[in-house]
Amino acid sequence: MAARPTTSPVPRRATRDGPFHKDRDPPSPRPSPSRRRPACSLPDVCPKEPTGEGRSLRQGPSVVSEHDRWTVYSSKVNLPAALNDPRLAKRESDFFTKTWGLDFVETDALPSFCLPNVTPEDFSAYLQESVQRERIHERCKALCPIKDDLVDSISSISTTQEKSRAELDQVPKIFLKPDFALEEPSTFNAVLPWSHFNSSGGRSSRDMASSKLLQEKLSHYLDIVEVSIARQISLRSEAFFHAMSSQHELQDRLKETQEAVAVLRRRTATIDRVMCQGPLAALRAALTRSNCVKLHNKLKLMAAVHQTQPTVQLLLSTSEFVGALELIATTKEVLQQELQGIHSFRHLGSQLCELEKLIDKMMVEDFSMYARSELNRSLRDDTQLLEKERLQSLVFGLLRQRRLDFLDIYSTEMMAAAKAIVSQCVAERLLTIDDIDTEVVTKLAEQMRLMTFPQWFELLKDVFECFLLFLQRMKATLGVIRLVVLEVLESNQKTLLAGESHLEERQLNAAPNSCGDVAELAYLTHDGPFISDALHGAQQARASTADAESTSQEQNFMPGDMMPSDLQLDRVLNNIRELLHTASDISHDRCVKLLTARAKDGSLERISSAEFVSLSVAVEDFAKETEAVCGRRSVSLRGALQSQADRFVHRFHEERKTKLSLLLDNERWKQAEVPAEFQELVDSMADGTIALTVRKVAGPDDRKPSDFLLVKGHKYAVVGTVLLLIRIFLEYCQCVNDIPAIATDMLTRLADLLKHFNSRSCQLVLGAGALQVVGLKTITTKNLALASRCLQLVMVYIPVIRGHFESKLQPKHFSVLRHFDHITKDYNDHVSEIWAKLVAIMDGVFEKALTKYEVKAPMPSSCFRNVCRQMLKMHEAINDLLPADQTQMLFSRINSSLKMNLKRQLGRLGVVNDGGPQHGLVVVDVAFYTENVQALKNLETLDLNMAEIWEQKR
């Protein structure tokens, strides 16, 4: 198979480090100007320079290493062997690729990034333009016949190929296999079939004929193969001679390159001897001096490190924990950074670590002892914090070691000290009481229950005072700790900012010529063959040095290596606040145990209201003071007081409800005199303030009782029970003032008390229960009017009571205020029923009198005289009790009742307003009635409208 002249079998590198590939159409190389040949050199044998330039080797030699001179005897493969390689199933034109092995594969050229991707659409315009010409060409092609010589040449080539292929087909395929080897028994038996020969010792003529036939057959196969080889050699002769001429040209160029390299090496050796050795010696001397200085500094640093342990022992003897820890940390840092690998200091690091652990334990024990002594010393001796500097040093050291659990140690000591406070106060109080034998009664709870309430109350106040002093001392201690933590936090932030600014300053002030200096030094001291490698190494070294310096500066200015992080310090500050809150809760819990121990036998339920109020005031004051000190509203003591307050409220309410029931059962519903103290009590509530006044001892200058209670300019005629009721609900309000925690419960009980007064008074007056209970003969209109006025007085104070309780309740409990709305409605309904009862009484009188009414002389009639007398009695009964507007309203309703009954009677009598004699007589009676009614006090302006008694004419 003939080789194509346009194909280059010699591979070239696509990139500097990429894989080999073969160029499809390389440009033909130009020969050296000193030696030109007329023959055209083959690019597959003598490829061009990788740079693609045709300059002479002497003008631009490459720096390469020397090799042995190549001769023609260095060739390992001859041309016939390459063409007759039995391992290849198919003949290949690029046989020079055997240099790279059988696995060499031609690679496709990579697409260029500078050229666009060509698609069939890009040729659409061209195809549209050439379609007409293509049709004309096809038409002409069809008209012109193919020449005979072209047909003959094509047929000759095809005939030759078919003949050659037919001849090769005669050769058995076993000879053409790549793995053909006669050493294999199976291959040998297939090529030489011994079965055709006689296996006996003698040779027959038949065997000789078979052997001769086999020899002729193999000779025939050999002739066929040699003919084919000769034909292939004849076809490739031109390419073979072309390759041989290219080999001569390649040898000439290699010789020129070798001479150029030798000249360059001689020049480089001269430059090294003249210009480099002297400066390099000076640089080595400078480096030697620098190393000596560094060695001297290292020795001085080693001497300083050697004195670390004695110095640490000296600092520990004076309790300078922070200084000792700083010295240890500095020494460890020096050992890791400056003196790493020093054999004499190989154990110093572990010794410093053990010493640091020892200091850590010493600080924890010292802090525990300080907390115990500070919390357990007498609370009344000195309120100032002792050994403040020692505490600050300990806290700094513990923070330095990141022992953030030191607050747990303080919390444990605080709990133990709080337990001891109660026991100490009880023991001190028992020393002043002779009635209790501490040898017989040993338990604290039993000893407290044997005390009287005043003694126990004094003990409780002592405990409150001690716990307040205890919390104040704790607050002072924790305040010092908090200041230390804040100082460390501020120092961390300042150090971090300083480190960042220092790094920025170093980057800005970096010398611009350092790059050139480093490059020059690298060029002078580099031992390799290429200067570019030296410059590249210098840049990498400079970048590594800059990174190392940046890391070193960050390590020097980062506070996180020594002190806790900002997040951890914030957590410590939060734990300090929580610890103070916990101390407040524990103080309240210890006081709760003191309270429950006293209340175990029910003794607190038997105390008086004044004593319970004093207890509540003391507890509330203590809770407020602890809240002011600790900033925490503890609820345990208030909760314990609330449970006692529930029992107290129940007893308080039952006592007053029973007292009110007794007063109502003994009330005769007559107008009572109002003592001056009640009037003063009412006057004190004029501005909405509710407070019980202290009763004064009666004196000669005191005011006398009055008939009415004056409230906001209005007179109220009341019974004695209502006066006491006012004082009772003021006691409820005052109790809420003293004990705000029971406001909700007390409001419910007060509402129940007001409902009880309303229902019981209704039973006694409207229901006439007073006839059996008190023994009244009858319920008069005066009794009804007085009851109505008493209810109205209570309703005046319901809004005042509501506003007072609303100021004491929490917003979530405002819903209980609806009880007052229900009570107001019930009281209004009760008053309306009383007025209806009064109208009903007069309605009965009118109905009884007017049924006997006759229209005849003399006038005014006896019936109307009787009606006027009854109206006068009603007016005398209620006029002094009710205000003028209510009197007019009531008589207006009574007048309407009279008109209704009179109209009904006139209808029965058939009297109409026709101006007749009977009409005139009725007018006289009505005029008499009107004159008598309007003559009554406060009824002068009452509009009777008596014209409504007549039937309207249809």
LOVOKOL-821049 format. One line per 2 residues: their letters; for each residue x, y, z of C-alpha. Coordinates in steps of 0.5 Angstrom, whole numbers, plus 500, padded with zeros to 3 digits. Layout:
! LOVOKOL-821049
A = X:Y:Z  ...
***
This chain:
! LOVOKOL-821049
MA = 500:500:500  503:507:498
AR = 504:512:503  501:519:502
PT = 506:524:502  501:529:506
TS = 501:525:512  506:525:517
PV = 507:519:522  512:523:527
PR = 508:526:533  508:532:536
RA = 506:535:543  500:539:542
TR = 502:543:549  508:544:553
DG = 505:538:558  500:535:554
PF = 499:528:550  503:527:543
HK = 499:527:537  500:527:529
DR = 499:534:525  495:532:519
DP = 498:538:514  504:541:517
PS = 508:546:513  514:544:510
PR = 520:546:514  526:550:511
PS = 533:548:510  538:551:514
PS = 541:557:509  548:554:510
RR = 546:548:507  540:547:502
RP = 538:541:498  534:540:492
AC = 530:534:494  524:536:499
SL = 525:533:506  519:529:509
PD = 516:532:515  515:525:518
VC = 522:524:518  525:531:520
PK = 520:535:523  521:542:524
EP = 522:546:531  517:546:536
TG = 517:554:535  515:553:528
EG = 521:558:526  526:557:520
RS = 532:560:523  539:557:524
LR = 541:553:530  547:557:531
QG = 543:563:531  538:561:536
PS = 541:554:540  537:551:545
VV = 540:549:552  539:542:552
SE = 544:536:555  549:533:551
HD = 547:526:548  551:520:544
RW = 552:522:537  547:518:533
TV = 549:514:527  546:509:522
YS = 548:503:526  543:506:532
SK = 537:504:528  534:498:530
VN = 529:496:525  530:495:518
LP = 525:497:512  523:489:510
AA = 522:487:518  517:493:518
LN = 513:492:512  513:484:514
DP = 511:485:521  506:479:522
RL = 503:482:528  499:487:524
AK = 493:484:521  493:490:516
RE = 499:494:513  500:501:516
SD = 503:507:512  505:510:518
FF = 510:505:520  515:510:524
TK = 510:510:529  513:504:532
TW = 517:508:536  511:510:541
GL = 509:503:541  503:499:538
DF = 498:503:543  499:509:539
VE = 493:512:537  492:518:533
TD = 488:524:537  483:528:533
AL = 485:536:533  482:540:539
PS = 477:545:536  480:552:537
FC = 477:557:541  478:563:536
LP = 474:560:531  466:559:531
NV = 463:552:530  461:551:523
TP = 454:548:522  450:546:515
ED = 446:552:516  452:557:515
FS = 453:554:508  445:555:506
AY = 446:561:503  452:558:498
LQ = 448:552:496  442:557:494
ES = 447:561:490  450:555:487
VQ = 444:550:486  443:553:479
RE = 451:552:477  450:545:480
RI = 444:543:475  448:545:469
HE = 454:541:471  450:535:472
RC = 447:536:465  454:537:462
KA = 456:531:466  451:526:463
LC = 452:529:456  460:528:456
PI = 462:520:456  467:517:460
KD = 474:517:457  477:510:455
DL = 483:511:458  480:513:465
VD = 476:506:464  482:502:462
SI = 486:505:468  481:504:473
SS = 479:497:471  487:495:471
IS = 488:497:478  482:493:480
TT = 484:487:476  491:488:479
QE = 488:488:486  483:483:485
KS = 489:478:482  493:480:488
RA = 488:479:493  486:472:490
EL = 493:470:490  494:472:498
DQ = 487:468:499  491:461:497
VP = 496:462:503  492:459:509
KI = 490:464:514  494:460:520
FL = 501:463:516  498:470:517
KP = 496:470:524  499:475:529
DF = 500:470:534  503:465:529
AL = 509:461:532  512:454:530
EE = 514:453:537  506:451:539
PS = 505:444:538  498:445:535
TF = 501:450:530  506:445:528
NA = 502:440:527  497:444:523
VL = 503:446:518  506:439:518
PW = 501:434:518  505:428:521
SH = 499:424:520  501:423:513
FN = 507:420:514  508:413:516
SS = 510:412:523  514:406:522
GG = 521:406:522  522:405:514
RS = 520:410:509  515:409:503
SR = 515:412:497  508:415:499
DM = 511:418:504  517:421:500
AS = 511:424:495  507:427:501
SK = 513:430:503  515:433:497
LL = 508:435:495  508:439:502
QE = 515:442:501  512:445:494
KL = 506:447:497  510:451:502
SH = 515:454:497  509:456:493
YL = 506:460:499  513:463:500
DI = 513:465:492  506:468:493
VE = 508:472:499  515:475:496
VS = 511:477:490  506:481:494
IA = 512:484:498  516:486:492
RQ = 510:489:489  509:493:496
IS = 516:495:496  515:497:489
LR = 509:501:490  513:505:496
SE = 520:505:493  519:513:492
AF = 517:514:500  523:510:502
FH = 528:514:498  525:520:501
AM = 526:518:508  533:516:507
SS = 534:523:504  531:526:510
QH = 535:522:515  542:525:512
EL = 539:532:513  537:531:520
QD = 544:528:522  546:535:519
RL = 542:539:524  543:535:530
KE = 551:536:529  550:544:528
TQ = 546:544:535  551:540:539
EA = 556:545:537  552:551:539
VA = 550:547:546  558:546:547
VL = 559:554:546  554:556:550
RR = 556:552:556  563:554:555
RT = 561:561:556  556:560:562
AT = 562:557:565  566:563:564
ID = 561:568:567  560:563:573
RV = 567:564:574  568:571:573
MC = 562:574:576  558:570:581
QG = 563:566:585  566:572:589
PL = 559:576:590  556:569:592
AA = 562:568:597  560:575:600
LR = 553:573:601  555:567:604
AA = 559:571:609  553:575:611
LT = 549:569:612  554:566:617
RS = 554:573:621  547:573:621
NC = 546:566:623  551:567:629
VK = 547:573:631  541:569:631
LH = 545:563:635  547:569:640
NK = 540:571:641  537:564:642
LK = 542:563:647  540:569:651
LM = 533:566:650  534:560:653
AA = 538:563:659  531:567:660
VH = 527:560:659  531:557:664
QT = 529:561:670  522:560:669
QP = 521:555:674  524:559:680
TV = 520:565:678  514:562:678
QL = 515:559:685  517:566:687
LL = 510:569:684  506:563:687
ST = 509:565:694  506:572:693
SE = 499:569:691  501:572:684
FV = 497:567:680  496:571:674
GA = 503:573:673  505:566:674
LE = 500:564:669  502:569:664
LI = 510:567:665  508:560:664
AT = 504:561:657  510:566:655
TK = 515:561:656  511:555:652
EV = 510:560:647  517:561:646
LQ = 518:554:647  514:552:641
QE = 516:558:636  523:560:638
LQ = 526:554:641  523:548:638
GI = 527:542:638  532:544:643
HS = 534:537:647  535:540:653
FR = 528:543:654  525:537:652
HL = 521:536:658  520:543:660
GS = 514:543:656  510:538:660
QL = 513:541:667  510:547:665
CE = 503:544:664  503:540:670
LE = 505:547:674  499:550:670
KL = 495:545:673  497:545:680
ID = 496:553:679  489:551:677
KM = 487:547:683  490:552:688
MV = 486:558:685  480:554:685
ED = 481:552:692  483:559:694
FS = 476:562:691  472:557:695
MY = 476:559:701  474:566:700
AR = 467:565:698  466:561:704
SE = 469:566:709  466:572:706
LN = 459:569:706  459:566:713
RS = 462:572:717  458:576:721
LR = 453:580:717  452:586:722
DD = 459:587:723  462:590:717
TQ = 458:591:710  464:592:706
LL = 467:587:702  474:585:704
EK = 480:583:700  477:586:694
ER = 484:585:690  485:578:692
LQ = 478:577:689  480:580:683
SL = 486:577:682  483:570:683
VF = 477:572:678  483:574:673
GL = 486:567:674  480:563:673
LR = 478:567:667  485:566:664
QR = 485:559:665  478:558:662
RL = 475:556:669  468:558:668
DF = 465:554:673  467:558:679
LD = 460:561:679  458:554:681
IY = 463:554:687  460:560:689
ST = 453:558:688  454:552:693
EM = 457:556:698  452:561:698
MA = 446:555:699  450:553:705
AA = 451:560:708  443:561:707
KA = 441:555:711  446:557:716
IV = 442:564:717  436:561:719
SQ = 439:557:724  443:562:727
CV = 437:567:727  433:562:731
AE = 438:560:736  440:568:737
RL = 432:569:738  432:563:743
LT = 437:566:748  432:572:749
ID = 426:567:751  426:564:757
DI = 420:560:757  422:555:752
DT = 427:550:754  432:548:748
EV = 434:542:751  427:539:751
VT = 425:542:745  431:541:740
KL = 427:541:733  427:548:730
AE = 420:548:728  417:546:734
QM = 421:551:738  418:556:733
RL = 411:554:734  412:555:742
MT = 413:562:741  408:567:741
FP = 406:571:735  410:577:737
QW = 416:573:739  415:569:732
FE = 414:576:728  420:579:731
LL = 424:572:729  421:573:722
KD = 424:580:721  431:578:724
VF = 431:573:718  429:578:713
EC = 434:583:715  439:578:715
FL = 437:575:708  437:583:706
LF = 444:584:708  446:577:705
LQ = 444:579:699  447:586:699
RM = 454:582:700  453:577:695
KA = 451:583:690  457:587:692
TL = 462:581:691  458:579:684
GV = 459:586:682  467:586:683
IR = 467:579:679  462:583:674
LV = 467:589:673  473:584:672
VL = 469:580:666  467:587:663
EV = 474:589:663  477:583:660
LE = 471:583:655  473:590:653
SN = 481:588:653  479:583:648
QK = 476:588:644  481:593:644
TL = 487:587:643  483:585:637
LA = 482:592:634  489:593:635
GE = 491:587:632  487:588:625
SH = 490:595:625  497:593:626
LE = 496:588:620  493:593:616
ER = 499:598:617  504:592:616
QL = 501:591:609  501:598:607
NA = 508:600:609  511:594:606
AP = 518:596:602  516:596:595
NS = 523:594:593  523:587:597
CG = 521:583:591  527:586:587
DV = 532:584:593  529:577:594
AE = 529:576:587  537:578:586
LA = 539:574:592  535:568:589
YL = 539:569:583  546:570:586
TH = 545:564:591  541:559:586
DG = 544:553:584  540:550:578
PF = 541:552:571  535:556:570
IS = 534:563:573  526:563:572
DA = 526:557:577  530:562:582
LH = 525:568:581  519:563:582
GA = 522:560:588  523:567:591
QQ = 516:569:590  514:563:593
AR = 518:564:599  516:571:599
AS = 509:569:599  510:564:605
TA = 514:569:609  508:574:608
DA = 503:568:610  507:566:616
ES = 508:574:619  500:575:618
TS = 499:568:622  504:570:627
QE = 501:577:628  494:574:629
QN = 496:569:634  500:575:638
FM = 494:580:637  488:574:638
PG = 486:574:645  482:568:644
DM = 488:564:646  489:567:653
MP = 482:569:655  475:566:654
SD = 471:569:647  466:574:647
LQ = 461:569:647  463:565:653
LD = 464:572:657  457:574:655
RV = 455:567:658  459:569:665
LN = 455:575:665  449:572:664
NI = 450:567:670  452:572:675
RE = 445:575:674  442:569:674
LL = 446:567:681  444:573:684
HT = 437:571:682  438:564:685
AS = 440:567:691  434:571:692
DI = 430:565:690  433:561:696
SH = 432:567:701  425:567:699
DR = 425:559:700  428:559:707
CV = 423:564:709  417:560:706
KL = 420:554:711  420:559:717
LT = 413:561:715  410:554:714
AR = 413:551:720  409:556:724
AK = 403:555:720  403:547:721
DG = 399:547:727  394:553:724
SL = 397:558:729  397:563:723
ER = 390:562:722  388:564:729
IS = 391:571:729  388:577:728
SA = 387:581:722  391:587:725
EF = 397:581:726  396:578:719
VS = 396:585:716  403:586:719
LS = 405:580:717  403:581:710
VA = 406:588:710  413:585:713
VE = 413:580:707  411:585:702
DF = 416:590:704  422:584:704
AK = 420:582:697  420:589:695
ET = 427:590:698  430:583:695
EA = 427:585:688  430:592:689
VC = 437:589:691  437:583:686
GR = 432:585:680  428:579:681
RS = 421:578:683  421:572:687
VS = 414:569:688  415:563:693
LR = 414:567:699  408:571:696
GA = 405:564:694  406:561:701
LQ = 403:568:704  398:567:699
SQ = 396:560:701  395:563:708
AD = 392:569:706  386:564:703
RF = 385:561:710  385:568:713
VH = 380:571:707  376:566:709
RF = 376:567:716  375:574:715
HE = 369:574:710  366:569:715
ER = 366:573:721  364:580:717
KT = 358:576:714  356:573:720
KL = 356:580:724  352:583:718
SL = 347:577:718  346:579:726
LL = 346:586:725  340:585:719
DN = 337:580:724  336:585:729
ER = 335:591:725  328:595:726
WK = 329:599:720  328:606:723
QA = 333:612:722  339:612:726
EV = 343:618:728  350:618:724
PA = 356:619:729  361:624:727
EF = 367:619:726  362:616:720
QE = 361:622:717  369:623:717
LV = 370:617:714  365:618:709
DS = 369:625:708  375:622:707
MA = 373:618:701  370:624:697
DG = 377:624:693  376:617:691
TI = 381:615:697  379:609:701
AL = 383:609:708  380:607:715
TV = 381:613:720  383:611:727
RK = 378:612:732  379:618:737
VA = 377:618:744  371:622:745
GP = 372:629:748  368:635:750
DD = 369:638:743  367:633:739
RK = 361:634:734  354:631:736
PS = 351:626:731  347:628:726
DF = 340:625:723  343:625:716
LL = 349:622:712  352:627:708
VK = 355:625:701  357:629:696
GH = 352:634:698  346:629:698
KY = 343:627:705  342:620:706
AV = 337:617:712  340:611:714
VG = 340:605:719  345:603:723
TV = 347:597:719  348:601:713
LL = 353:605:717  357:599:719
LI = 356:596:712  360:602:710
RI = 366:600:715  366:593:713
FL = 367:594:706  372:599:707
EY = 376:594:712  376:589:705
CQ = 379:595:701  384:596:707
CV = 386:589:707  387:589:700
ND = 391:595:700  395:591:705
IP = 395:585:702  395:586:694
AI = 396:579:693  389:577:695
AT = 385:582:691  382:577:687
DM = 379:573:692  377:579:697
LT = 373:582:691  369:576:690
RL = 368:575:698  366:583:698
AD = 361:582:692  358:576:696
LL = 357:580:702  354:586:698
KH = 349:581:695  348:578:702
FN = 346:585:704  341:586:698
SR = 338:579:699  337:579:706
SC = 334:586:706  330:584:701
QL = 327:578:705  326:583:711
VL = 323:589:708  320:587:702
GA = 318:580:704  316:582:711
GA = 321:578:714  322:583:720
LQ = 315:582:722  318:575:725
VV = 325:576:726  325:583:730
GL = 317:583:732  315:589:728
KT = 308:590:727  308:592:720
IT = 312:594:714  311:602:713
TK = 312:606:707  317:609:712
NL = 321:603:712  321:602:705
AL = 323:609:703  329:608:708
AS = 331:601:705  331:604:698
RC = 335:610:701  340:605:704
LQ = 341:601:698  342:608:694
LV = 347:609:699  351:603:698
MV = 350:604:690  354:610:691
YI = 360:607:693  360:601:689
PV = 364:605:683  369:607:688
IR = 370:600:691  371:598:683
GH = 376:603:682  380:601:688
FE = 380:594:686  381:595:679
SK = 388:599:681  390:593:685
LQ = 388:587:680  393:585:674
PK = 390:586:667  389:579:667
HF = 384:579:673  380:585:670
SV = 374:580:668  372:579:676
LR = 370:586:676  364:584:672
HF = 361:582:679  360:590:681
DH = 356:590:674  351:585:677
IT = 351:588:684  349:594:681
KD = 343:591:677  341:587:683
YN = 341:594:687  337:598:682
DH = 332:592:681  331:592:689
VS = 330:600:689  325:599:683
EI = 321:594:687  321:598:693
WA = 318:604:689  313:599:686
KL = 311:597:693  310:604:695
VA = 306:605:689  302:599:690
IM = 300:601:697  297:608:695
DG = 294:604:689  290:600:694
VF = 288:606:698  285:609:692
EK = 282:603:689  278:602:696
AL = 276:609:697  274:611:690
TK = 270:605:689  265:608:694
YE = 265:615:690  259:618:688
VK = 258:625:684  253:629:689
AP = 254:634:694  256:636:698
MP = 263:638:695  269:636:696
SS = 266:629:697  269:625:703
CF = 272:620:698  277:626:696
RN = 278:628:703  280:621:705
VC = 285:621:699  288:627:700
RQ = 289:625:707  293:619:705
ML = 297:623:700  299:627:706
KM = 301:621:710  305:618:705
HE = 308:625:704  310:626:711
AI = 313:619:711  318:620:705
ND = 319:627:704  324:627:710
LL = 328:621:707  328:622:700
PA = 331:628:696  326:632:692
DQ = 327:629:685  325:622:687
TQ = 319:625:691  316:628:685
ML = 318:622:681  314:617:686
FS = 308:622:687  308:623:679
RI = 307:615:679  302:615:685
NS = 298:621:681  298:616:675
SL = 295:611:679  290:615:682
KM = 288:618:675  287:611:673
NL = 282:609:678  278:615:678
KR = 278:614:670  275:607:671
QL = 270:609:677  267:615:672
GR = 266:610:667  262:606:671
LG = 258:612:674  257:614:666
VV = 260:621:668  263:625:662
ND = 266:632:661  260:634:658
GG = 259:641:662  253:638:666
PQ = 252:638:673  256:632:675
HG = 262:634:671  262:640:675
LV = 262:636:681  267:632:679
VV = 271:638:677  270:641:684
DV = 273:635:687  279:634:682
AF = 281:642:684  281:640:691
YT = 285:634:690  290:638:686
EN = 290:644:691  292:639:696
VQ = 297:636:693  301:642:690
AL = 301:645:697  305:639:699
KN = 313:641:700  317:639:694
LE = 311:638:690  309:645:688
TL = 311:644:681  308:637:680
DL = 304:637:673  298:633:675
NM = 295:633:668  288:631:671
AE = 285:632:664  287:625:663
IW = 281:622:667  276:623:662
EQ = 274:619:656  276:622:649
KR = 270:623:645  269:619:639
***
